[in-house]
Amino acid sequence: MKFYRKASRFISIVIVLCMAAICFDAGAVSSYAAASAASAKRPQYIAHRGLSAKAPENTLAAFKLAADDSNFYGVEFDIWESSAEPAVRTETETFIDGEGNEQVRTREVPNDPLILVMHNSSIKRMCGVKKKIRTISRSDLDSYTIISGKRVSLYSGQKIPTVEQALDTIWSGSGNAVPVIELKHRFSERGLKYLMTLLGDRKAVIISFNFNAVADAARMARSMGIRNNIQTMYLMDKLPKKKYSSTIRKMKKADIDCLSLDYTKLKKTTVKRFHKAGLKVCVWTLPSRKKARKCALMGVDYITANGAIY
């Protein structure tokens, strides 16, 4: 009888110890998970072509939706410099000469560059017209209406925005969003200077797949004394590990701040290597919260998405 009582006590002690070990282990795992979640710095989110999951991309409607959402750090849009606008324009005026006669004279005055918002080089996908965006002039800009995109029926009558309209819409939003401007090609000195003049002392991000375009932007911002307000990003589809060092050297030499990479090509080693070099990392274009969370745990600084996946 004593033997059975002792055996019963021993078994009870073993069970209690096992339960305590399980609880401790679960607590440790839970604490680790919590610590990992806490250590993951929340990236800043950028609305791709405006809130393009809710309104036609690259329209004032999409920009307003994104700019009014304080969860978005930035509102991204694509720009082209029109080649249809001359550098100077001719003005005609009448005046009265010294003898009281009415005379006519002409003079040439500087003409502001025309910078237009559109993703593709042709407006056919968005406007249904086969025409290159860079061939559109100020005089015929109102001839083209956006007829494609998310919930387009709710936003009828949208036109191709100018860069001035895009910036004004973003800056007037309640979310204090930063314009994230993709240069679709290498701009002229005149066009780039005009863009920087529009930005003035406000914060903005200039990005491009064209390395020279984004390098030009960094140089122009420096020369105009606004480099501290302008962040630059170099967009890439992919980046093999063997090209990390050369890309970092190239970016630092050109004073480019951030690598922006297709999220499907992102590796944790990419983030670590670029952070170690003092450069930031952005990913595009994230389709879901789950994917965004995975990239956030890798330590990315910015996430670009069509919708509200923050």
C-alpha positions as CSV (number, residue, x, y, z in Angstrom):
1,M,0.0,0.0,0.0
2,K,2.8,2.3,0.9
3,F,4.5,1.5,-2.4
4,Y,1.4,2.5,-4.3
5,R,1.1,5.8,-2.4
6,K,4.8,6.6,-3.0
7,A,4.4,5.8,-6.7
8,S,1.3,7.9,-6.9
9,R,3.1,10.9,-5.4
10,F,6.1,10.4,-7.8
11,I,3.8,10.3,-10.8
12,S,2.0,13.5,-9.6
13,I,5.3,15.3,-9.2
14,V,6.4,14.3,-12.7
15,I,3.1,15.5,-14.1
16,V,3.4,18.9,-12.4
17,L,7.0,19.3,-13.5
18,C,6.0,18.5,-17.1
19,M,3.2,21.0,-17.1
20,A,5.4,23.7,-15.7
21,A,8.0,23.0,-18.4
22,I,5.4,23.2,-21.1
23,C,4.0,26.5,-19.7
24,F,7.6,27.9,-19.4
25,D,8.3,26.9,-23.0
26,A,5.1,28.3,-24.3
27,G,5.8,31.5,-22.4
28,A,9.3,31.7,-23.8
29,V,8.0,31.2,-27.3
30,S,5.3,33.8,-26.8
31,S,7.8,36.2,-25.4
32,Y,10.1,35.6,-28.3
33,A,7.3,36.2,-30.8
34,A,6.3,39.4,-29.0
35,A,9.9,40.6,-28.9
36,S,10.3,39.8,-32.6
37,A,7.1,41.7,-33.5
38,A,8.1,44.7,-31.4
39,S,11.6,44.8,-32.9
40,A,10.1,44.9,-36.5
41,K,10.1,48.6,-37.3
42,R,6.9,49.6,-39.0
43,P,7.7,50.6,-42.6
44,Q,6.2,53.7,-44.1
45,Y,3.5,53.0,-46.8
46,I,3.3,54.6,-50.2
47,A,0.1,54.7,-52.3
48,H,1.0,53.4,-55.8
49,R,-0.3,55.8,-58.4
50,G,-2.5,57.2,-55.7
51,L,-5.1,54.9,-54.0
52,S,-5.4,53.0,-57.3
53,A,-7.3,50.1,-55.8
54,K,-10.2,52.5,-55.2
55,A,-10.0,55.0,-58.1
56,P,-8.4,55.2,-61.6
57,E,-4.6,55.3,-61.3
58,N,-2.7,58.5,-61.6
59,T,-5.8,60.7,-61.3
60,L,-6.7,63.5,-59.0
61,A,-9.4,61.3,-57.5
62,A,-6.8,58.6,-56.6
63,F,-4.4,61.2,-55.2
64,K,-7.1,62.8,-53.0
65,L,-8.2,59.4,-51.5
66,A,-4.6,58.6,-50.6
67,A,-3.7,62.1,-49.4
68,D,-6.6,62.0,-47.0
69,D,-5.5,58.7,-45.4
70,S,-2.9,59.5,-42.7
71,N,-1.6,55.9,-42.8
72,F,0.1,56.7,-46.1
73,Y,3.5,58.4,-45.8
74,G,3.6,59.1,-49.5
75,V,1.5,59.3,-52.7
76,E,3.3,58.0,-55.8
77,F,2.7,59.2,-59.4
78,D,4.5,59.0,-62.8
79,I,5.5,62.0,-64.8
80,W,6.6,62.8,-68.4
81,E,8.0,66.1,-69.8
82,S,6.0,67.1,-72.9
83,S,8.1,67.9,-75.9
84,A,5.1,69.7,-77.5
85,E,5.6,72.9,-75.5
86,P,8.3,75.3,-76.7
87,A,10.8,76.9,-74.3
88,V,9.5,80.4,-75.2
89,R,6.2,81.7,-76.4
90,T,5.3,84.8,-78.4
91,E,3.0,87.4,-76.8
92,T,1.3,90.2,-78.8
93,E,0.3,93.5,-77.2
94,T,-1.1,96.8,-78.4
95,F,0.2,100.2,-77.2
96,I,-0.1,103.9,-78.1
97,D,3.0,105.5,-79.5
98,G,4.2,109.0,-78.9
99,E,2.0,110.4,-81.7
100,G,-1.1,108.9,-80.2
101,N,-1.3,106.0,-82.7
102,E,-2.2,102.5,-81.8
103,Q,0.7,100.0,-82.5
104,V,1.2,96.3,-82.2
105,R,4.3,94.6,-81.0
106,T,5.4,91.1,-80.1
107,R,7.8,89.8,-77.6
108,E,9.2,86.4,-76.6
109,V,8.7,85.3,-73.0
110,P,9.8,82.1,-71.2
111,N,7.3,79.3,-71.3
112,D,6.9,76.9,-68.3
113,P,7.6,73.3,-69.1
114,L,4.5,71.0,-69.3
115,I,4.9,68.0,-67.1
116,L,2.1,65.4,-67.3
117,V,1.0,62.5,-65.2
118,M,0.6,59.1,-66.8
119,H,2.2,55.7,-66.3
120,N,2.5,54.5,-69.9
121,S,4.1,56.4,-72.8
122,S,0.9,56.1,-74.7
123,I,-2.5,57.3,-73.3
124,K,-4.4,54.5,-75.1
125,R,-4.9,52.3,-72.0
126,M,-6.3,55.1,-69.9
127,C,-7.9,57.4,-72.5
128,G,-8.7,55.1,-75.4
129,V,-6.7,57.3,-77.8
130,K,-3.6,56.2,-79.6
131,K,-1.3,59.1,-78.7
132,K,2.0,59.6,-77.0
133,I,1.8,61.4,-73.7
134,R,4.9,63.5,-74.6
135,T,3.2,64.9,-77.8
136,I,0.3,66.5,-75.9
137,S,0.4,70.3,-75.6
138,R,-1.3,72.6,-73.1
139,S,-3.9,73.7,-75.7
140,D,-5.2,70.1,-76.3
141,L,-4.8,68.7,-72.8
142,D,-8.6,69.0,-72.0
143,S,-9.4,66.9,-75.1
144,Y,-8.5,63.6,-73.3
145,T,-10.6,62.0,-70.6
146,I,-9.8,59.0,-68.4
147,I,-12.1,56.1,-69.3
148,S,-10.3,53.2,-67.7
149,G,-9.3,52.1,-64.1
150,K,-10.8,51.1,-60.8
151,R,-14.4,52.3,-60.2
152,V,-14.0,54.7,-63.2
153,S,-17.8,55.1,-63.3
154,L,-17.7,56.8,-59.9
155,Y,-15.1,59.3,-61.1
156,S,-16.3,60.2,-64.6
157,G,-14.7,63.3,-66.3
158,Q,-11.2,62.8,-64.8
159,K,-8.5,64.4,-67.1
160,I,-4.8,63.8,-67.4
161,P,-3.3,65.8,-64.5
162,T,-0.5,68.2,-64.8
163,V,2.3,67.9,-62.1
164,E,1.0,71.2,-60.6
165,Q,-2.5,69.7,-60.1
166,A,-1.1,66.5,-58.7
167,L,1.1,68.3,-56.2
168,D,-1.7,70.7,-55.1
169,T,-4.1,67.8,-54.6
170,I,-1.6,65.8,-52.4
171,W,-0.5,68.9,-50.4
172,S,-4.1,69.8,-49.7
173,G,-4.9,66.4,-48.3
174,S,-5.5,65.9,-44.6
175,G,-2.9,63.2,-44.2
176,N,0.2,65.3,-44.7
177,A,1.4,63.0,-47.4
178,V,4.7,63.4,-49.3
179,P,4.7,63.3,-53.1
180,V,6.7,60.4,-54.4
181,I,7.4,61.3,-58.0
182,E,8.6,58.8,-60.6
183,L,10.5,60.2,-63.5
184,K,9.6,58.1,-66.5
185,H,12.6,59.2,-68.5
186,R,15.6,61.5,-68.1
187,F,14.3,65.1,-67.9
188,S,15.9,68.2,-69.5
189,E,17.7,70.6,-67.2
190,R,14.9,73.0,-67.8
191,G,12.2,70.5,-66.9
192,L,14.0,69.2,-63.8
193,K,14.7,72.7,-62.5
194,Y,11.1,73.6,-63.0
195,L,10.0,70.5,-61.0
196,M,12.4,71.4,-58.2
197,T,11.1,75.0,-58.1
198,L,7.5,73.7,-57.7
199,L,8.6,71.5,-54.8
200,G,10.4,74.5,-53.1
201,D,11.1,73.8,-49.5
202,R,8.6,70.9,-49.2
203,K,9.6,67.3,-48.7
204,A,9.4,65.0,-51.7
205,V,10.8,61.7,-53.0
206,I,12.1,61.4,-56.6
207,I,12.3,57.9,-58.0
208,S,13.2,56.3,-61.3
209,F,14.2,53.1,-63.1
210,N,16.5,55.4,-65.1
211,F,19.6,55.7,-63.0
212,N,20.8,58.9,-64.7
213,A,17.3,60.5,-64.2
214,V,17.4,60.0,-60.4
215,A,21.1,61.0,-60.2
216,D,20.2,64.2,-62.1
217,A,17.5,64.9,-59.5
218,A,19.9,64.5,-56.6
219,R,22.4,66.8,-58.3
220,M,19.7,69.5,-59.2
221,A,18.3,69.4,-55.6
222,R,21.9,69.9,-54.3
223,S,22.6,72.8,-56.6
224,M,19.3,74.5,-55.6
225,G,19.9,74.1,-51.9
226,I,17.0,71.8,-51.2
227,R,18.7,68.4,-51.1
228,N,17.8,67.9,-47.4
229,N,14.1,67.9,-48.4
230,I,14.5,65.6,-51.4
231,Q,14.9,61.9,-51.0
232,T,16.0,59.8,-54.0
233,M,15.2,56.2,-54.9
234,Y,16.7,54.0,-57.6
235,L,14.1,51.5,-58.9
236,M,15.2,48.0,-59.9
237,D,13.3,44.9,-61.1
238,K,15.9,42.6,-59.5
239,L,19.3,42.7,-58.0
240,P,21.6,39.6,-57.9
241,K,23.7,39.3,-54.8
242,K,26.9,39.5,-56.9
243,K,25.9,43.1,-57.8
244,Y,25.3,44.4,-54.3
245,S,28.7,46.0,-53.9
246,S,28.8,47.6,-57.4
247,T,25.2,48.9,-57.0
248,I,26.0,50.4,-53.6
249,R,29.1,52.1,-54.8
250,K,27.2,53.5,-57.8
251,M,24.3,54.8,-55.7
252,K,26.5,56.4,-53.1
253,K,28.7,58.1,-55.7
254,A,25.5,59.6,-57.3
255,D,24.1,60.6,-53.9
256,I,21.0,58.3,-54.2
257,D,19.4,57.4,-50.8
258,C,17.3,54.3,-51.3
259,L,17.0,51.1,-53.3
260,S,13.5,50.3,-54.5
261,L,13.0,46.7,-55.5
262,D,10.3,44.3,-56.7
263,Y,9.1,42.6,-53.5
264,T,9.3,39.2,-55.1
265,K,13.0,39.6,-55.5
266,L,13.7,40.8,-52.0
267,K,16.0,38.9,-49.7
268,K,16.8,39.6,-46.1
269,T,20.5,39.8,-47.0
270,T,19.6,42.7,-49.4
271,V,18.1,44.7,-46.6
272,K,21.0,44.0,-44.3
273,R,23.7,44.8,-46.8
274,F,22.1,48.1,-48.0
275,H,21.3,49.2,-44.4
276,K,24.9,48.5,-43.4
277,A,26.0,50.8,-46.3
278,G,23.7,53.6,-44.9
279,L,21.1,53.2,-47.7
280,K,17.3,52.6,-47.3
281,V,15.2,49.9,-48.9
282,C,11.8,50.1,-50.5
283,V,9.7,47.4,-52.0
284,W,6.9,47.4,-54.6
285,T,4.1,46.6,-55.4
286,L,2.7,44.6,-52.4
287,P,-0.6,42.8,-53.0
288,S,-1.6,41.9,-49.4
289,R,-1.1,42.5,-45.7
290,K,0.5,39.1,-45.3
291,K,3.2,39.9,-47.9
292,A,3.6,43.4,-46.4
293,R,4.2,41.9,-42.9
294,K,6.8,39.5,-44.3
295,C,8.7,42.4,-45.9
296,A,8.3,44.4,-42.7
297,L,10.0,41.6,-40.7
298,M,12.9,41.7,-43.1
299,G,13.4,45.4,-42.1
300,V,12.3,47.3,-45.2
301,D,11.9,51.1,-44.8
302,Y,9.1,51.6,-47.3
303,I,6.3,49.5,-48.8
304,T,4.5,50.6,-52.0
305,A,1.0,49.2,-52.6
306,N,-2.1,49.9,-54.7
307,G,-4.5,49.6,-51.7
308,A,-4.7,50.0,-47.9
309,I,-2.6,47.0,-46.7
310,Y,-1.0,48.8,-43.8
